[in-house]
Amino acid sequence: MGRTVPSFRIAEAQEAAEWRSFKKALPKEDKAAFDEMLSSARLYVSASSAAVRTSRFEGMVMAIIFHHYKILTRTAAAVRREAAP
């Protein structure tokens, strides 16, 4: 019996491909940042798959937000450590 739902990795690649026109419209200097942002979603593909949302985009966005949240909190902690007497 075949799969009826593609794996999240495949679905994520399809979603990223659908955003190509958005990327093309970005200024040249922003295209690499956009690619990096989409790549960060791949770090949490297992969690996104486990969430079983109706939209693959939801899982990708939550993964991207979570990744950026982690970076932000680590950076804030480092700044606090540097600022402490």
C-alpha positions in Angstrom: 0.0 0.0 0.0 1.5 3.4 -1.0 1.7 6.5 1.0 -1.1 9.0 0.7 0.7 11.9 2.5 4.3 12.8 1.4 6.9 12.9 4.1 7.4 16.2 5.8 10.8 16.6 4.2 9.3 16.3 0.8 6.4 18.6 1.7 8.8 21.1 3.1 10.9 21.1 -0.1 7.7 21.6 -2.1 6.6 24.5 0.1 10.0 26.2 -0.3 9.8 25.8 -4.1 6.4 27.5 -4.0 8.1 30.6 -2.5 10.6 31.0 -5.4 8.7 33.9 -6.8 8.9 35.7 -3.5 12.6 35.1 -3.4 13.1 36.4 -6.9 11.3 39.6 -5.9 13.7 40.2 -3.0 16.7 42.5 -3.4 19.9 40.6 -4.3 21.4 41.1 -0.9 18.4 39.6 0.9 18.2 36.3 -1.1 20.9 34.5 0.9 19.1 35.5 4.1 15.9 34.1 2.8 17.6 30.8 1.9 19.2 30.6 5.3 15.8 31.2 7.0 14.1 28.4 5.0 17.1 26.2 5.8 16.6 26.7 9.5 13.2 25.0 9.2 15.0 21.8 8.2 16.6 21.6 11.6 13.3 20.8 13.2 11.7 18.7 10.5 11.0 15.8 13.0 9.2 18.1 15.3 7.2 19.7 12.5 6.2 16.3 11.2 5.1 15.2 14.7 2.9 18.3 15.0 0.6 16.9 12.3 -0.8 20.3 11.1 -3.1 20.7 8.2 -0.7 23.1 6.5 2.9 22.3 5.9 3.6 26.0 6.1 2.6 26.1 9.7 5.2 23.6 10.7 7.9 25.4 8.8 7.0 28.8 10.3 6.9 27.4 13.8 10.4 25.8 13.2 11.8 29.1 11.9 10.3 31.1 14.8 11.6 28.6 17.3 15.1 28.6 15.8 15.2 32.4 15.8 13.8 32.5 19.4 16.7 30.3 20.5 19.2 32.5 18.8 17.7 35.6 20.3 17.6 34.3 23.9 21.2 33.0 23.6 22.3 36.4 22.3 20.4 38.3 25.1 22.1 36.1 27.7 25.5 36.7 26.2 24.9 40.5 26.3 23.7 40.3 29.9 26.9 38.4 30.8 29.1 41.0 29.1 27.2 43.8 30.7 27.5 42.3 34.2 30.2 43.9 36.4 
